[in-house]
Amino acid sequence: MYAINHIAFIRDTNCRMLTLADKITAEGYTVVALEPTEDFFGILQPLHPSLLILSGELPQSLITSTLKAFRERFSHVPVLLAFSAYGVPREESAVPTTDGVCYADMAQQELALLLRGIIRAGFTVRELLDANRKLNEKSITDALTAIYNRGYLMDRLALEFKRAGRNREAISCVMIDIDHFKQINDTYGHKFGDVILQSVAKRLSGLVRETDIFGRYGGEEFLLILPNTTLDGAVKLAEKLQGGMEAQKFIHEFFSMSVTASFGVASSENVQIITPDHLLQFSDRALYQAKESGRNRVCVANEQELDLVIQKTSPVVNASSTPQRAHIDIVSSCLPAENPLLVALLESNMHDTEVHRNDLAFLETFRNNPPDLLVIDVGCPGKTPPDDLNEQDPFDLCRRIKKQGQEAFLPVVLLLAQPDDAQRKHALESGADDVIMYPMQSCEFFTRLQAMLHLKMLHDRWRDTYHDLTMTRARLIKAERLTALGEMAGGVAHDFNNILSAILGRAQIMRRQLHDAELLRNLDIIERAANDGAATIRRIQNFSRSTSDKIYEHIDMVQVVHDCIQMTRTRWKDQAEYQSLTYNFTVDMPEELPVRGNAAELREVITNLIMNALDAMPGGGDVSFSGEISHDQILLNIADTGCGMEDEVLRRIFDPFFSTKERDGTGLGLSVAYGIILRHHGKIECSSVKGSGTVFRIQLPHEEHQVVESVPVPLAAFDEAAQRNLRILVVDDEPAIREIFRDALEPEGHDVILAESGPTALKILETEKVDVLFTDLGMPEMSGWEVARRVHKIDPDVFIVLTSGWGQDFNQKQITKHGINYVLPKPVQFGTLLTLVHKVAMGLPVENSFSMDAK
């Protein structure tokens, strides 16, 4: 943590530098002056200054060495070079690389601006670096277990495998699988299964060494990469982990159980392991042996029982699986039958092969059907090419393929008939990935081809991983932008509520003063428009609000559905008509489906499902809602006639960051909806058939409740003789709002005092006693919360009303803490305001308007 007001000043004995230090202190900064001879880094380390000022009139060598040492310890703290007067130094070359220059005779205002700007810039850089660090951590961390994810494990395995090869060291790998995990999930539920995964990850993480790389490989499988570790060392560590799993039961709330795991160990000491993928295959096979032989044990892969298998796309291949066939194209300058290597390849039937007589024939099929591997035979010794072959540079095809920059990597192998070093160099310069000189044994030839196919598999996997990482970053950024947009919407709504308060208030005041029927009709239109605007603002606030205090109240899901349909009307009605599309909505539900929950969160779920349904019907279609009460549950179905989903997509729709909309979707909507429904003790399920639409089923606990309608009390019902005149203090930073309160309440006989800020109100209360305080929530200098708290402390008898245009949820604890008696939302309704003040004046009980969860 950096201290924003601490500035380190390494100065010389020049008295003018003392003047500079005094000027900086006058701006409110704490200057820690140090001599260059002191061990100043011992002082700076716990201080964490936000800026270093280094005297430029110290010896050049001392400046350079000090600056270098400071940068090594505080790389992102800005540095200013200080001189006694303008014009020093005379030569620009005498100024080392710093973030700026200041002078002892600078004007005070100029110095203040310089300091604020450079300190702010330094903090911004550190915040950006910290945000980038956190984003990188998210991209390599498994969200459930908080250990490394599979993508990072694969990258580190490739890196450590290369390092082990360079250093001639062994590298080992342990594959770990939790025993009987499916039974745990089926018996105790997926939530408890997640707890087991988290507990196992935590326990094993505490048992591995600092140099080991441990992460979640997928599902209930974990992977442990052991750099510079022999097979014996890996087996000992695996046995230690096995004992750690058995030593203690896993406990969570009311559950306690013993959980064991199986371990498969492999090491690069095995001569069959020549790639990182082989290491994974061997450890996976050993894990299979451990599970087949009874589980809860450590097994080592045996060299004799696993053949060398390289599969084109799968990162892990079991010995029992069949390798996928690759598509290999051959371009030969001689007849294939005259080349024994090509004959062996064609007769092996290991892969799908296609022979092209020249490069033009290959290029015709290449664009529509690119191969997995291209083999170019430059020529056979002692043979004359047929007359129909092109007389062309044999390396030209290789250069053309590499220059096209295909998205998918295509390895190219050149066959040379003569062991000519110059020709080999020419081949490599043309872009060939491997050059094979024959004669050669066919088994070695096949191994070289398999290595190229494996290289393509690794490249394709890297490309897919990079694409996934890019999409994840884009979705994280978009999620942050959506959060910022929600916060901005709340601020805009607050400003609009203030505007609507002025319009609505003035219209209602004018209604009391006018008797002309036409003018009154026009006022009705103004009031209706203002109220409609207020309703729109409330919907924006509901959908942009992030509720942290979990306010649960009685809600009618039928009303929630109708609200969401209206909220999305712009998309399915206005925008659709512009595009000549038709969307039909049908609602078949009882009069009421009462539940207890958070209205804003449930509206978010329904809105998300509506938007997904519209996205699934780009040409128009039908969306239907049906609901019923079954026993103690309400059942809500949302169906569309869209394109539907395949089974693979359907299984992942609730996964975070999974989206079929590429960059147009965050991949967060349905995962957030799933979490919201779970928090409401409900369930959400989905069924879909490709081409036949999708149905979402929501189940929530049913809760009967009695709806009590509040009947407004007519003003005439109050006994004017019984009410007393009140002294009312109105605090609001908007002049128009303050004046409306005054013009509305003074004709009722009350004395109204206006204050434009919290400090002004507190100053008034030093000499004036008031009965009622109206304070706005969002004000500069002092918020409404602080005003209410301090007024309540000064005089507990003051009736305090908080007015707010933010649309924020308030709970009982928050209200009581600040001594607030009533919350009045903006725009303020004229009748509500007068009714409230009349009740206070007559000493009648006042029920608060905000809803809260008693819990």
Order of alpha helices (4+ residues) and beta strands (2+ residues): beta-alpha-beta-alpha-beta-alpha-beta-beta-alpha-alpha-beta-alpha-alpha-beta-beta-alpha-beta-beta-beta-alpha-beta-beta-alpha-beta-alpha-beta-alpha-beta-alpha-beta-alpha-alpha-beta-alpha-beta-beta-alpha-beta-beta-alpha-alpha-beta-beta-beta-alpha-beta-alpha-beta-alpha-beta-alpha-beta-alpha
